[in-house]
Amino acid sequence: MRLVFSAALALATSTAHAGPVSFSTGWKEQRLSLFSSNDYAFGTSLNMTSNGSVSIAWARVDPADWESVGASWDWSVSKSVPATDLSLKGGDDRNISLYFRICSRSRGAVA
């Protein structure tokens, strides 16, 4: 499966739009020991190739964007995972998952 992401992930604050999140700098990959790793290409866009593999690409956003309450992005899939019987446990039922971890300043967030 090959996923192609747009150049900018845009964060939104409650009062105005925060800046775009660049894919060209600051991204790291967290590999998971039991699985093969995805292949990432960071740059003006994020390209990821996954073939039965699992890993996490992550980056810290600018502290000025920590109050953001939403995000938007564009992405496309050139080859999707096959249909999965969701009545059965296991199986790959999605192309990708996006997660946002919010750190509260009052809980000692690291800049």
C-alpha positions as CSV (number, residue, x, y, z in Angstrom):
1,M,0.0,0.0,0.0
2,R,1.4,3.4,-0.9
3,L,0.0,6.5,0.8
4,V,0.8,10.0,-0.3
5,F,0.1,13.0,1.9
6,S,-0.1,16.6,1.0
7,A,2.6,19.1,1.8
8,A,0.9,20.7,4.8
9,L,-1.0,19.5,7.8
10,A,-2.9,22.5,9.0
11,L,-3.7,23.0,12.7
12,A,-6.6,25.2,13.8
13,T,-6.9,27.1,17.0
14,S,-10.2,28.2,18.5
15,T,-9.7,31.8,17.3
16,A,-7.5,31.5,14.1
17,H,-5.6,29.1,12.0
18,A,-2.2,28.0,13.2
19,G,0.6,27.5,10.8
20,P,1.1,24.5,8.6
21,V,3.1,21.6,9.9
22,S,6.0,20.9,7.5
23,F,6.9,17.4,6.6
24,S,10.5,18.5,5.7
25,T,12.1,18.8,9.1
26,G,11.8,17.4,12.6
27,W,10.1,14.1,11.8
28,K,11.2,10.9,13.5
29,E,10.2,7.3,13.1
30,Q,9.3,5.0,16.0
31,R,9.8,1.4,15.0
32,L,7.9,-1.3,16.8
33,S,10.1,-4.3,17.5
34,L,7.6,-7.0,16.6
35,F,6.8,-5.6,13.1
36,S,8.6,-4.6,10.0
37,S,8.9,-0.8,9.6
38,N,7.1,1.4,7.1
39,D,9.2,3.3,4.5
40,Y,8.9,7.0,4.9
41,A,10.0,9.8,2.6
42,F,9.8,13.2,4.3
43,G,10.0,16.4,2.2
44,T,7.5,18.8,0.8
45,S,5.0,16.0,1.3
46,L,5.0,12.8,3.3
47,N,5.2,9.6,1.2
48,M,4.8,6.3,3.0
49,T,5.0,2.8,1.7
50,S,3.6,0.0,4.0
51,N,3.5,-3.7,3.2
52,G,2.3,-5.6,6.2
53,S,4.3,-3.2,8.4
54,V,3.8,-0.9,11.4
55,S,5.6,2.1,12.7
56,I,4.9,5.6,13.9
57,A,6.1,8.9,12.3
58,W,6.0,11.8,14.7
59,A,7.0,15.4,15.2
60,R,6.6,18.0,17.8
61,V,4.7,21.1,16.7
62,D,5.7,24.6,17.6
63,P,4.7,25.6,21.1
64,A,2.7,28.5,19.6
65,D,0.4,25.8,18.1
66,W,-0.2,23.9,21.3
67,E,-3.6,25.5,21.8
68,S,-4.9,24.1,18.5
69,V,-8.2,22.4,18.5
70,G,-8.4,21.0,15.0
71,A,-6.5,19.9,12.0
72,S,-7.0,19.3,8.3
73,W,-5.0,17.4,5.7
74,D,-5.3,16.0,2.2
75,W,-4.2,12.5,1.4
76,S,-4.5,9.8,-1.3
77,V,-4.0,6.1,-1.4
78,S,-2.5,4.5,-4.6
79,K,-3.3,0.9,-3.5
80,S,-5.7,0.2,-0.6
81,V,-5.7,-2.7,1.8
82,P,-8.2,-5.5,0.8
83,A,-11.7,-5.5,2.2
84,T,-11.8,-7.0,5.8
85,D,-14.5,-9.0,7.5
86,L,-15.1,-6.7,10.5
87,S,-17.0,-9.4,12.3
88,L,-13.6,-11.2,12.8
89,K,-10.9,-10.0,15.2
90,G,-7.7,-9.0,13.6
91,G,-7.0,-8.1,10.0
92,D,-6.0,-4.8,8.4
93,D,-9.2,-2.8,8.1
94,R,-7.6,0.7,7.3
95,N,-4.9,2.3,5.3
96,I,-3.6,4.6,8.0
97,S,-4.4,5.9,11.4
98,L,-3.7,9.5,12.5
99,Y,-3.3,10.4,16.2
100,F,-2.7,13.6,17.9
101,R,-1.2,13.7,21.4
102,I,-2.0,16.8,23.3
103,C,0.3,17.9,26.1
104,S,-1.0,20.3,28.6
105,R,1.5,23.1,29.6
106,S,0.3,22.7,33.2
107,R,1.4,19.0,33.1
108,G,5.0,19.7,32.3
109,A,4.9,19.6,28.5
110,V,8.3,19.6,26.9
111,A,9.0,22.3,24.3
